[in-house]
Amino acid sequence: MCTFKSERQVMVCDIAIGKVRAATESAFGHEVCFTVVDGEGTLVEAPAEIDAARFEAIVFDAITVANASPATHQAE
């Protein structure tokens, strides 16, 4: 499960991290920070220079795509 902690921070599950990384790098370059948190996923953080609403929308859309992808459900 992915959890928004604030408008600039989201804990992303392993299933969605690839899509989130690709989407944020496409939109913002390498300005978004990714920190692996053992047992929780990856904390994705946007700096103050990035529009928070745009960051949230891009991350939410990437998570939605990852969750809808048949490849992410093969292990189920």
Sine and cosine of phi, psi and omega as CSV:
sin_phi,cos_phi,sin_psi,cos_psi,sin_omega,cos_omega
0.00,0.00,0.67,-0.74,0.04,-1.00
-0.99,-0.16,0.66,-0.75,-0.11,-0.99
-0.75,-0.66,0.84,-0.55,0.11,-0.99
-0.98,0.19,0.85,-0.52,-0.01,-1.00
-1.00,-0.05,-0.50,0.87,0.06,-1.00
-0.32,-0.95,-0.06,-1.00,-0.02,-1.00
-0.94,0.35,-0.23,0.97,-0.01,-1.00
-0.85,-0.53,0.10,0.99,-0.01,-1.00
-0.69,-0.72,0.71,-0.70,0.07,-1.00
-0.59,-0.81,0.71,-0.71,0.10,-1.00
-1.00,0.01,0.89,-0.46,-0.10,-1.00
-0.96,-0.29,0.73,-0.68,0.02,-1.00
-0.95,0.31,0.33,-0.95,-0.05,-1.00
-0.86,0.51,-0.58,0.81,-0.04,-1.00
-0.88,0.47,-0.59,0.81,-0.11,-0.99
-0.99,-0.14,-0.19,0.98,-0.16,-0.99
-0.87,0.49,-0.60,0.80,0.01,-1.00
-0.88,0.47,-0.71,0.70,0.02,-1.00
-0.92,0.40,-0.65,0.76,0.00,-1.00
-0.91,0.42,-0.70,0.71,0.01,-1.00
-0.88,0.48,-0.73,0.69,-0.01,-1.00
-0.88,0.48,-0.69,0.72,-0.04,-1.00
-0.92,0.39,-0.69,0.72,-0.02,-1.00
-0.95,0.32,-0.60,0.80,0.04,-1.00
-0.92,0.39,-0.60,0.80,0.04,-1.00
-0.91,0.42,-0.65,0.76,-0.06,-1.00
-0.99,0.14,-0.61,0.79,-0.17,-0.99
-0.84,-0.55,0.06,1.00,-0.08,-1.00
0.95,0.31,-0.64,-0.77,-0.04,-1.00
-0.97,-0.23,0.48,0.88,-0.04,-1.00
-0.99,0.13,-0.31,0.95,0.00,-1.00
-1.00,0.10,0.66,-0.75,-0.05,-1.00
-0.99,-0.17,0.69,-0.72,0.02,-1.00
-0.87,-0.49,0.83,-0.55,0.00,-1.00
-0.79,-0.62,0.89,-0.46,0.02,-1.00
-0.95,0.30,0.76,-0.65,0.03,-1.00
-0.88,-0.47,0.94,-0.35,-0.07,-1.00
-0.79,0.62,0.77,-0.64,0.05,-1.00
0.98,0.20,-0.05,1.00,-0.04,-1.00
-0.84,-0.55,-0.48,0.87,-0.06,-1.00
0.80,-0.60,-0.59,-0.81,0.00,-1.00
-0.82,-0.57,0.81,-0.59,0.06,-1.00
-0.99,0.14,0.85,-0.53,0.00,-1.00
-0.94,-0.33,0.84,-0.55,-0.09,-1.00
-0.79,-0.61,0.73,-0.69,0.05,-1.00
-0.98,-0.18,0.70,-0.71,0.07,-1.00
-0.95,0.31,0.23,-0.97,-0.06,-1.00
-0.87,0.49,-0.42,0.91,-0.03,-1.00
-0.94,0.34,-0.35,0.94,-0.03,-1.00
-1.00,0.00,0.71,-0.70,0.03,-1.00
-0.88,0.48,0.86,-0.50,-0.09,-1.00
-0.89,0.47,-0.67,0.74,-0.02,-1.00
-0.90,0.43,-0.64,0.77,0.03,-1.00
-0.92,0.39,-0.68,0.74,0.05,-1.00
-0.85,0.53,-0.76,0.65,0.00,-1.00
-0.86,0.51,-0.69,0.72,-0.03,-1.00
-0.90,0.43,-0.69,0.73,-0.02,-1.00
-0.91,0.41,-0.70,0.72,0.01,-1.00
-0.91,0.41,-0.70,0.71,0.01,-1.00
-0.86,0.50,-0.71,0.71,0.01,-1.00
-0.89,0.46,-0.66,0.75,0.01,-1.00
-0.90,0.43,-0.65,0.76,0.05,-1.00
-0.90,0.44,-0.68,0.74,0.01,-1.00
-0.88,0.48,-0.70,0.72,0.02,-1.00
-0.89,0.45,-0.70,0.72,0.00,-1.00
-0.89,0.46,-0.66,0.75,0.00,-1.00
-0.94,0.35,-0.45,0.89,-0.02,-1.00
-1.00,0.05,-0.25,0.97,-0.06,-1.00
-0.95,0.33,0.78,-0.62,0.02,-1.00
-0.87,0.50,-0.50,0.86,-0.02,-1.00
-0.90,0.43,-0.47,0.88,-0.03,-1.00
-0.98,0.22,-0.21,0.98,-0.06,-1.00
-0.95,-0.32,0.16,0.99,-0.03,-1.00
-0.89,0.45,-0.55,0.84,-0.06,-1.00
-0.98,0.20,-0.22,0.98,-0.05,-1.00
-0.96,0.28,0.00,0.00,0.00,0.00
